[in-house]
Amino acid sequence: MWTFNADNAQGDFKEAIARAEAGEDVTIVRNGRPIAKVVGEVPKHDPEKIRKAIDDMRELSEGLSLGGLKIKDLINEGRRF
């Protein structure tokens, strides 16, 4: 985390923005106390990546079976112990 004094804000603001854009948190202090924080934008989810991940999970699950057992039977078996 990078910190700069509010009294020097005008001179340091460009650097604060550049650091936040690079993913670093920037804290502005006055008299040694934090008064503001500049953080970078959180990237939004990419719908195409999400779709691909779901497709990959479905592909991995193909051919897997419970050996003729039902999920309810497995849950009840686990409860006995």
Residue pairs with C-beta under 8 A, 6 or more apart in sequence:
1 24
1 25
1 26
1 27
2 15
2 16
2 19
2 24
2 25
2 26
2 27
3 26
3 27
3 28
3 29
3 34
4 12
4 15
4 16
4 26
4 27
4 28
4 29
5 12
5 28
5 29
5 30
6 28
6 29
6 30
6 35
6 36
7 30
9 28
16 26
16 28
16 38
17 38
19 26
20 26
20 38
20 39
20 40
21 40
22 40
23 40
24 40
25 37
25 38
25 39
26 37
26 38
26 39
27 34
27 36
27 37
27 38
28 34
28 35
28 36
28 37
28 38
29 35
66 74
